[in-house]
Each structure stands twice: as C-alpha cells, then as structure tokens.
Amino acid sequence: MEANQSIDQIQDFKSKYPKQLWYLFFSEMWERFSFYGMRGMLAVFMVSQLKMDETTANLQYGATQAWVYAFTFIGGLFADKILGLRKSLFWGGILMIIGSIILAVSPKELFFTGIGFSIVGTGFFKPNISSMVGQLYKDGDVRRDAGFSLFYAGINLGALLGGYVCIAVANGTLWSGFVPENMRWNYAFGFAAVVMIISLLTFTQTQKSMGEIGLSPLVTVEKSKRKIYEVLTYIGSLALIPIIILMVANTVYTDYFMMIIGPASILYLFYEMRNFSAVENKKLLAALVFIIFSIFFWAFYEQSGGSLSLFAANNLHNNLLGAELDPNGVNNSSGALFVIIFAGLLGVLWIWMAKKKIEPNTVVKFGLGFLFLAAGFWIFYYTKFFASADGKTSLNLFTFGWFVITFGELCLSPIGMSAMTKLSPQKLQAVIMGMWFLASAYGQYFAGLLGANIAEASENSSNLEKLNTYADGYEQLAIYALIAGILLILISPFVKKLMQDVR
C-alpha cells in the first residue's frame, strides 16, 4: 500500500513528478496564502492603522520579516535533532493559526502578539516542508530542479491569491459590499487564519503517503525519553514567543540579533563539517556561497513588501491593461502570477537542456537571476518618466518590471532550494535549508534598512518628489544587482569545482 512505501519506492517514480509532491504542493500553497497575505499588509497596516511614519514602518517591516526567516534556522535545527520534519511542520502550522486568529480578533491592540506566534510557527513549518520535497528524489536525479520549480509554483499560487485578496479586502477595493468597513482589517487577517487551517488539514490527511520521510530522528531513543525531548521543545518554543514579541517591537534588539545569528550559524556549520568527508565539505562550502549571494538578492527583491508597497500605495495609478485594480494588490501578487505561468515551463526547459547537455550550471543560473533583477529595478526607476503632476505613474510599466524580475526569481529561488538539498548530506539538510532561509532573513533585514533610507530621503516631500526619490533608489539597486550577477558568472568555474558532481 501507498502508506507502507519505502523511501526507495517513493523515489523510484516513473512520471515527471512524484505524486507526493502534489500533496506538499497544496499544503504549501495554502500556507503561502496565509504568509504572503499577511506580509503584503504589514507596511500599509503600520502606516495607516498604527500611525507609524514610512521610515519606521520600513524598519519595522524588515525586522518582522527578518525574524520570520531567521527562526527557520532554529526550526530546521530542532527538526533535524528532535522533532523530525513532520512534527515540526504540524507544530509550526498550529502556532501560525493561533497568530492569525489573534490578529483577526484584535489587529491593532495585539499586533505584535499575533506576529510573535506567526514568526515561531513559520520557523517550524517553512524549512521542513522544503526538505521533504528534496527527499522525494534520489541523489543525481535530474528531475529534482523541475520538481522544485513546480513546488515553487505552488508557493506562488498561494502568494498570488493571498497577496491580492488580503490587502484588497483591507483597502476596501474587494468585497466591500460583504465586509463591514470597520472590520476590513479583521477580515483580511481572518482569511490568513482560515487558509492556514486548510494547509494543515491537507498535510495531516496525506502524510501517510510519505513513508518514512520526515519521521523522528530519535527513533532509536527510548519512547518516554523521546517524548520528554519533544515536550521540552514545544514548551521552549512557546517561552520564546514573548521574547520575540519584545525584540520585534524594538528594532534595535533585532540589530543585535542579526549581528550574532549569522556568524553563529556559520560557526555551527563548520562545527558539523568535522563529521563529514572532504568531498561533502566542499559541497557545503559551495552551498555557503549560494547562501551568501542570496542575501543580496532578497535585500533587493523584498522591497516588494516594504518600500515598493508604499510606492504602490502612493505613486501608482489603479489601471492595468484597462482593468481597475488595487495597485498594492498588483504589487503583492503580479510576480506570483508570472511565476505560476512560467515556473512549469522553465522546469521543463531545464529538463530538456539537461538531456541536450546544454543546461547552465547552478552558479550561472544564480548569476542570470541577478541580471534579471537588475533589469526589473531599472524598469521601476524608469517609471519616473511617465509620472503625472500628482506623482502617480504607470501601473502597466511597474507590472512589466515584476514580469522581468520573475525570471530572475525563477533562476535563483527554486534552483537554490534544490541546490541546498543536493549539496548537503541528508543528516544536515534541514539545517542547511534553515540557513538558506536565514539568508532570506538577512535579505529582509537589509531590505528594511534600504527601504528606510529611501523613505527618509523623501520625508516631507511632495508626492512627485517622493516618486523621484524612490525611483532613484531603485536605480541604485539595479546597479548593485548587475555587479553581483557579473561577479557570480565570473566565479562560476571555481564554485563548480567545489560542487563536485552536482550541477
């Protein structure tokens, strides 16, 4: 029966994708609806409801998102050492549901409390479902990148729905006849709670098909002792929530944390490397190169939830190809729509190129990702030349910028997740995946700092002056992304040697 399949039987699938991938696809899709729905609301909520200035809101956004991704390293660590992937995922889902419900009930008064639960929950959920996808494939299976590309489409289907629906409901541009005006933010956060419940139910009802994948790493430990370790993990993670609430609410504490967690995680990686062979350690060093470069990619890309969110709210018309749409909803969801359209096609392209032996290696794909990112931000900069006197510019051109950036995202993010599973030994996969998301935490953190600098430079400006300041900031980011892309392509031969037989 399917429930009794061994890992070898699961990995010995004959079609393009293992059927278990579809179960994880839908579970992740609904979780990402919840995550991206809340993410798209943060900056606007803090400015419009909590009455923060734009500089503070950018810093607060960066700190909040940094903690979300930073905790994935801790979640990955506990999954590897104590809970296993499945229990970690379930526990994370429960905490995310609680956080979303708190925000739905009282978004203003309990904002940071809800965020605290969501941060810890995401840390346990996110890295472990990605690790389970990696374990569906044998080492060297050329279909792995295509699988992660399809999985990434699931992420973005959730991001598309949540990214548009939640902020549009909150702004009153969607379902205004159904949602009472004084309850718009409550309903918007409530949608995030409902879909997270659907995500968790999807996983619990299909997990038997995963065979031994994601079970406890302490199977050889006495059951009563294993239970003690698990309960202590649950209690400890709950005890961390008040501390995280305090540190998120005060961004200076986030500064201190970010100074420590990155170097500490690298030192921990070096400590673990003593248990592996020279070949395995070279692969881990290659993974570290990808992790470091991804920080810069996400620092630029994640302007989407910070400065670009405020730019969309203040400086974009609401007309896209003749349709009247919420500009912020488009900012939050257009990239996801393009990923859904092109992720599967690009995955098939990678398989076809691999068969023809012309597929670019992972390092070059990363470099191409930065080049597309640079082109997209240059388009954001170019919107200033289409501005009207009231400081509003073309939503069409802005959306085209996201179209270009999407190809950069597809060259880097799903390929990066796939690379982490290929370059890391199985015993260290969740930790390496956690470090991959920790790099996103640094990207989010620096995104907040960059956005705050742009917002500060435009303080007390007219809307047109603000548009020009934001656009000039995006031009600078385009230049930096171009430099990073060229550098990656230049060092690709060196990194390829570290990767050994991994492409």
Order of alpha helices (4+ residues) and beta strands (2+ residues): alpha-alpha-alpha-alpha-alpha-alpha-alpha-alpha-alpha-alpha-alpha-beta-beta-alpha-alpha-alpha-alpha-alpha
